[in-house]
């Protein structure tokens, strides 16, 4: 099997004007106020809520847009709900709707865009907005056996500093079971593990024999209300939260957050900072992928290869610490650029470590390719078809292993990525081995980008003033190691955070995990889990 590479993703329509014309022709007065701004190539207001499902299908299926997510905002007199879509090769589209605060029912779009399932469930749990005709709401972020219904912690009226004294475990709670055939049973896995997994993740596997018929992940055991805590705080305070809810992709999340703040302020980052941000983002991706490869090797009991990959990861962590004074690149991003500069000698030393890591990964990949016992555990296991990956809007290496070649660095370039030459590796088989090959291929491209970023470094400052002194909102995005990360930021007239929303790649991809795990044997489950390489903390915001 070979690794494919995707050129610049192209849109599938003649132009934005044609898209507007199609919308007017199809939906007429159901939409209004077409406009463009610094965030979106197109923003349109929905005047009839019942048109939302059809409009979502129009973007997602008929024009091959990717679904970004749902952002709910509570204002003093009304709700404002935003549905974001990415038109490949063009930019972001924002569908916004407004309704009175006393109205708490919206039409569900899940029947048309399955990828919106978890997004609607999250909004319902945290805001109390009910999505009509959604097949299952409640018991999601706020688990029913611990939290009472109707608490709505993201509402402005919720007192975040007051302890929820009524919060207690419901001993009568039972999970929802689907399989009811004779001889069927359900096997719970987690949320507490002995070694290996350090996050609180629960899986309910239903079966009638050895094969998993239904796999239901259950997350949010450590819901931390990061978005709630950010309200009323300064942008710098909120940046600390954005950087810390997922350590293994800290730089990517702080990167997207800062891009949002810079768009609100109308600030251009100095060229040197632009190049260094690319360098640091790719260093994080390279280190992350080495760790993900180690986890896959460990899941197949390939101890020597797991140790070799872990050594590569540790060497990159040490190189990161020597270069940036932090193993996980905390404290570097700031609105307006970077908090520190780097010398030519530091960059040259980092290149030596990066090149060694790439060389060692190439050697490891060659050895794994000819290890039949290893390949037997990955090939044709945990398959996600091209159709399922598209239907569920899977992102990052997981999506690209199933022929979804979108990468925000190409599809919607930011921070100078459009000026760099690199490929987006993708595969078509959609199995565990395809996901592994994508990780190896992306590591090579990250090394290539780090070299280009250093070669293109210009003299000059790495930071400019970025004072947000006016109300506004913006969407920031970055291709994190696990996929597309979106950060929505709204500030008030004093520059304080009014609404912060993070849509993470793990949140998007957990929805599709069951497709890979179902119809495979129990013993395949930990391997499939490792090839997905998802994070629980990226969801426990």
Residue pairs with C-beta under 8 A, 6 or more apart in sequence:
1 427
1 429
1 433
1 434
1 437
3 425
3 426
3 427
3 437
3 438
3 441
4 405
4 425
4 426
4 427
4 428
5 423
5 424
5 425
5 426
5 441
6 405
6 407
6 410
6 423
6 424
6 425
6 426
7 423
8 89
8 410
9 88
9 89
9 405
9 406
9 407
9 410
9 411
9 424
10 88
10 89
11 87
11 88
11 89
11 90
12 63
12 64
12 88
13 19
13 22
13 63
13 87
16 41
16 42
16 90
19 42
19 63
19 87
20 34
20 42
22 58
22 63
23 31
23 34
23 44
23 55
23 58
24 31
26 58
27 51
27 54
27 55
27 58
29 47
29 48
30 46
30 47
30 48
30 51
30 55
31 44
31 45
31 46
31 47
31 51
31 55
32 44
32 45
32 47
33 43
33 44
33 45
34 42
34 43
34 44
35 42
35 43
35 44
36 42
36 43
37 43
38 263
38 266
38 474
39 92
39 94
39 263
39 473
39 474
39 475
40 91
40 92
40 93
40 94
40 475
41 87
41 90
41 91
41 92
41 93
42 87
42 93
42 94
43 93
43 94
43 95
43 96
44 93
44 94
44 95
44 96
45 96
45 97
45 98
46 52
46 55
46 95
46 96
46 97
49 97
49 99
49 106
49 107
50 107
52 83
52 95
52 97
52 106
52 107
52 109
53 107
53 108
53 109
53 111
53 112
54 112
55 95
56 67
56 83
56 85
56 95
56 109
56 112
56 113
56 116
57 109
57 112
57 113
59 65
59 85
59 87
59 93
59 95
60 66
60 67
60 85
60 112
60 113
60 115
61 112
63 87
64 88
65 85
65 86
65 87
65 88
65 93
66 85
66 86
66 88
66 393
66 395
66 406
66 411
66 484
67 84
67 85
67 113
67 115
67 116
67 393
68 83
68 84
68 85
68 86
68 92
68 484
68 486
68 503
69 83
69 84
69 119
69 486
69 501
69 503
69 508
70 81
70 82
70 83
70 84
70 116
70 119
70 120
70 123
71 81
71 82
71 84
71 488
71 499
71 501
72 79
72 80
72 81
72 82
72 123
72 126
72 127
72 129
72 154
73 79
73 80
73 81
73 82
73 490
73 499
74 101
74 127
74 154
74 155
74 156
77 100
77 101
78 98
78 99
78 100
78 101
79 98
79 99
79 100
79 101
79 103
79 129
80 96
80 97
80 98
81 96
81 97
81 98
81 99
81 106
81 129
82 94
82 95
82 96
82 488
83 94
83 95
83 96
83 109
84 92
84 93
84 94
84 95
84 475
84 486
85 92
85 93
85 95
86 92
86 93
86 406
86 411
86 412
87 93
88 406
88 411
89 411
91 412
92 412
92 475
92 477
94 475
97 106
99 106
104 128
104 129
104 130
105 129
105 130
105 131
105 132
106 129
106 130
106 131
106 132
107 131
107 132
107 133
108 116
108 120
108 131
108 132
108 133
108 134
109 116
109 120
110 116
110 117
110 120
110 131
110 133
110 134
110 135
111 133
113 393
114 391
114 392
114 393
115 391
115 392
115 393
115 508
115 511
117 134
117 511
118 140
118 507
118 508
118 510
118 511
119 503
120 131
120 134
120 137
121 134
121 136
121 137
121 138
121 140
121 141
122 140
122 141
123 129
123 131
124 130
124 131
124 134
124 137
124 138
124 140
125 137
125 138
125 140
125 141
125 142
126 141
126 142
126 152
126 153
126 154
127 152
127 154
127 155
128 150
128 152
128 155
130 137
131 137
136 176
138 144
138 149
139 176
140 220
141 220
141 223
142 151
142 153
142 220
142 223
143 218
143 220
143 221
144 170
144 173
145 169
145 170
145 173
146 167
146 168
146 169
146 170
147 164
147 167
148 166
148 167
151 158
151 164
152 158
153 160
153 225
153 228
154 227
154 228
158 228
160 225
160 228
160 229
175 186
175 188
175 204
175 216
175 218
176 216
177 186
177 204
177 206
178 206
178 214
179 186
179 206
179 207
179 208
179 213
179 214
181 208
183 208
183 209
184 206
184 207
184 208
184 213
185 206
185 207
186 204
186 205
186 206
186 207
187 204
187 205
187 206
187 207
187 522
188 202
188 203
188 204
188 205
189 202
189 203
189 204
189 205
189 525
190 197
190 200
190 201
190 202
190 203
191 200
191 201
191 202
191 218
191 221
192 200
196 298
199 222
199 535
199 536
199 537
200 219
200 221
200 222
200 536
200 540
201 217
201 218
201 219
201 221
201 536
202 217
202 218
202 219
202 221
203 215
203 216
203 217
203 218
203 517
203 525
204 214
204 215
204 216
204 218
205 212
205 214
205 215
205 517
205 522
205 525
206 212
206 213
206 214
206 215
206 216
207 213
207 522
210 521
210 522
211 519
211 520
211 521
211 522
212 517
212 518
212 519
212 520
212 521
212 522
212 525
213 518
213 519
214 514
214 518
215 513
215 514
215 517
215 518
215 525
216 514
217 510
217 513
217 514
219 510
219 536
219 539
219 540
220 539
220 540
221 536
221 540
222 536
222 537
222 540
223 540
223 541
224 245
224 540
224 541
225 541
226 241
226 242
226 245
226 500
226 502
226 541
227 499
227 500
227 501
227 502
227 541
229 241
230 237
230 238
230 241
230 242
230 497
230 500
231 497
231 498
231 499
231 500
232 496
232 497
233 496
233 497
234 495
234 496
234 497
235 261
235 335
235 468
235 489
235 491
235 495
235 497
236 334
236 335
237 497
238 257
238 489
238 497
238 500
239 254
239 257
239 258
239 261
239 333
239 334
239 335
241 500
242 253
242 254
242 256
242 257
242 487
242 500
242 502
243 250
243 251
243 253
243 254
243 257
243 330
243 331
243 333
244 250
244 330
245 253
245 502
245 537
245 538
245 540
245 541
246 253
246 504
246 506
246 535
246 537
246 538
247 328
247 330
247 537
248 288
248 291
248 328
248 481
248 535
249 284
249 288
249 480
249 481
249 482
249 485
249 535
249 538
250 284
250 328
250 329
250 330
251 280
251 281
251 284
251 328
251 329
251 332
251 333
252 281
252 284
252 285
252 478
252 479
252 480
252 481
252 485
253 478
253 480
253 485
253 487
253 502
253 504
254 332
254 333
255 277
255 281
255 333
255 415
255 476
255 478
256 476
256 477
256 478
256 480
256 485
256 486
256 487
257 333
257 476
257 487
257 489
257 502
258 333
258 334
258 335
258 336
258 476
259 414
259 415
259 474
259 476
259 477
259 478
259 487
260 474
260 475
260 476
260 487
260 488
260 489
261 335
261 466
261 468
261 474
261 476
261 489
262 268
262 269
262 335
262 336
262 466
262 476
263 474
263 475
263 476
264 468
264 470
264 472
264 473
264 474
264 489
264 491
265 335
265 336
265 466
265 467
265 468
267 335
267 336
267 464
267 465
267 466
268 464
269 277
269 336
269 337
269 415
269 464
270 337
270 460
270 461
270 462
270 463
270 464
271 416
271 458
271 460
272 341
272 457
272 458
272 459
272 460
272 461
272 462
273 337
273 338
273 461
273 462
273 463
274 415
274 416
275 416
275 453
275 454
275 456
275 457
275 458
276 338
276 341
276 342
276 453
276 457
276 462
277 333
277 338
277 415
277 416
278 415
278 416
278 417
278 420
278 449
278 452
278 453
279 347
279 449
279 450
279 453
279 454
280 324
280 329
280 332
281 478
282 446
282 447
282 449
282 450
282 453
283 316
283 319
283 320
283 323
283 329
283 350
283 354
283 446
283 450
284 320
284 328
284 329
284 481
285 442
285 443
285 446
285 481
286 316
286 354
286 357
286 358
286 443
286 446
286 447
286 450
287 313
287 316
287 317
287 320
288 481
288 482
289 397
289 439
289 440
289 442
289 443
289 446
289 481
290 309
290 312
290 313
290 316
290 357
290 361
290 443
291 309
291 310
291 313
292 397
292 439
292 481
292 533
293 309
293 361
293 364
293 436
293 439
293 440
294 306
294 309
294 310
294 312
294 313
295 306
295 530
295 533
296 378
296 432
296 436
296 439
296 527
296 530
296 531
296 533
297 305
297 306
297 308
297 309
297 368
297 374
298 306
298 530
299 526
299 527
299 529
299 530
299 531
300 374
300 377
300 378
300 527
302 368
302 371
302 373
302 374
305 364
305 367
305 368
305 371
305 374
308 360
308 364
309 361
309 364
311 360
312 357
312 360
312 361
312 364
315 353
315 356
315 357
316 353
316 354
316 357
317 327
317 328
318 327
318 353
319 349
319 350
319 353
319 354
319 357
320 326
320 327
320 328
320 329
321 327
322 349
322 350
323 342
323 346
323 349
323 350
324 332
324 340
324 342
325 331
326 332
331 339
332 338
332 339
332 340
333 339
334 463
334 466
335 466
335 468
336 463
336 464
336 465
336 466
337 461
337 462
337 463
337 464
337 466
338 462
338 463
339 463
340 462
341 462
347 454
347 457
350 450
351 450
351 451
351 454
354 447
354 450
355 447
357 443
357 447
358 443
358 444
358 447
361 440
361 443
361 444
362 440
362 444
365 440
368 374
368 375
368 436
369 375
375 433
377 432
377 524
377 527
378 431
378 432
378 433
378 436
378 527
378 531
379 431
379 432
379 433
380 429
380 431
381 431
381 432
381 433
381 520
381 524
381 527
381 528
382 431
382 432
382 435
382 516
382 517
382 520
382 524
382 527
382 528
382 531
382 532
383 429
383 430
383 431
383 516
384 394
384 398
384 401
384 402
384 430
384 512
384 515
384 516
385 402
385 430
386 402
386 403
386 404
386 428
386 430
388 394
388 402
388 430
388 512
388 515
389 398
389 399
389 402
389 403
389 404
389 430
389 512
390 404
392 511
392 512
392 515
393 399
393 508
394 402
394 404
394 483
394 508
394 509
394 512
395 404
395 406
395 482
395 483
395 484
395 505
395 508
395 509
396 479
396 480
396 481
396 482
396 483
396 484
396 505
396 509
397 435
397 438
397 439
397 442
397 482
397 483
397 533
398 435
398 482
398 483
398 509
398 512
398 532
398 533
399 406
399 483
399 509
400 406
400 407
400 424
400 425
400 426
400 427
400 438
401 426
401 427
401 429
401 430
401 431
401 434
401 435
401 437
401 438
402 427
402 428
402 429
402 430
402 434
403 426
403 427
403 428
403 430
404 426
405 424
405 426
406 484
407 424
407 479
408 414
408 477
408 478
408 479
408 484
409 417
409 422
409 424
409 479
410 417
410 424
412 477
414 477
414 478
419 456
420 449
420 452
420 453
420 456
421 448
421 452
422 445
422 448
422 449
422 452
423 445
424 445
425 437
425 438
425 441
425 442
425 445
426 438
427 434
427 435
427 437
427 438
428 434
432 527
432 528
432 531
435 531
435 532
435 533
436 531
467 495
468 491
468 495
469 495
470 493
470 495
471 490
471 491
471 492
471 493
471 498
472 490
472 491
473 488
473 489
473 490
473 491
473 499
474 488
474 489
475 486
475 487
475 488
475 489
476 486
476 487
476 488
476 489
477 484
477 485
477 486
477 487
478 484
478 485
479 485
480 504
480 505
482 504
482 505
482 506
482 509
482 533
482 534
482 535
482 538
483 505
483 508
483 509
484 503
484 505
484 508
485 502
485 503
485 504
485 505
486 501
486 502
486 503
487 500
487 501
487 502
487 503
488 499
488 500
488 501
488 502
488 503
489 497
489 499
489 500
489 501
490 497
490 498
490 499
490 500
491 497
491 498
492 498
502 541
504 535
504 538
504 539
504 541
505 538
506 534
506 535
506 536
506 538
506 539
507 538
507 539
509 532
509 534
510 534
510 539
513 528
513 529
513 532
513 534
516 528
516 531
516 532
517 524
517 525
517 528
517 529
520 528
